[in-house]
Amino acid sequence: MNKFYDIVEMGKVPSDYQLQNLGSQMYMGTFGGGKKSQWGDDTRWSNTYYRETTVEDYDSQFAYKLTKSKPAHDAFNFLNYHLEVFLRNYPDERELFLKQIKYVIQPILQKNPNYQLFGQIANEWLDKNNLKQTDMLDGIDVAGDMKNGLNQLFKINACTIRLHKNFNCSDSSFIEMKAMPNKPKNSNQDVFQFMSKIDVGRGDVVEKIVSGEYYVVEKIENKTLGDTFLYMMAYVKKIDSKGHY
């Protein structure tokens, strides 16, 4: 759980401003594969994996729900609601909540061009609530903070994909995981971003489960800042379900 937000009880439907209770575990992915015998029989198997829910999962949900405010200026009411609920439980920690919005939620909003309006709304809301301007740069871990911001962005925008090895072959296998589709600025090149180093190489196939689209991997690139790994980028080209361009 996360003390900053009003989270509905497990099993209940949240109100307009409440956050959904995510439970104790989050879905990570499904690993599976298949093999054809010489008689043409298919043998299929899969295993599903989960991880423990974290406070960051609720940060991501909060930022996402904020951006769903309709009309957009209802985001002010959303922020006020959670501040008021927080102050009921922690009446002397108003500034702590404001810092949560500025230094945790704002970076999530600012990383996504589609959320810039809500980043401006959050800034205006913070100004109205008179957050003290303190110097937060001393001792900051720039690479670490960038990695954390990217992780939050990934949680909001990632989709479930299947990564196929030996696509359309008798010994094919796949693993389900999360990836973030993207296009570099001023480029028509499709890419998928992964927040950890995975076993992916040229010729592997990425399947977007929701849309049923297929992409073949053409190049892999690791993005770093100094010695810190940030994310892995797979440059891909669209193909059909038979592997043809």
Secondary structure, DSSP 4 states (H G I P E B T S, - for coil): --TTS-BPPTTSPP-SSPBPP--SEEEEEEEEEEEE-TT--EEEEEEEEEEE--HHHHHHHHHHHHHT-SSTTHHHHHHHHHHHHHHHH-TT-HHHHHHHIIIIIHHHHHHSGGGHHHHHHHHHHHHHTT-------TT--HHHHHHHHHHHHHHHH-EEEEEEESTTSTT-EEEEEEEEEE--TT---EEEEESS--S--TT-EEEETTTTEEEEEEEEEEEEETTEEEEEEEEEEEE-TTS--
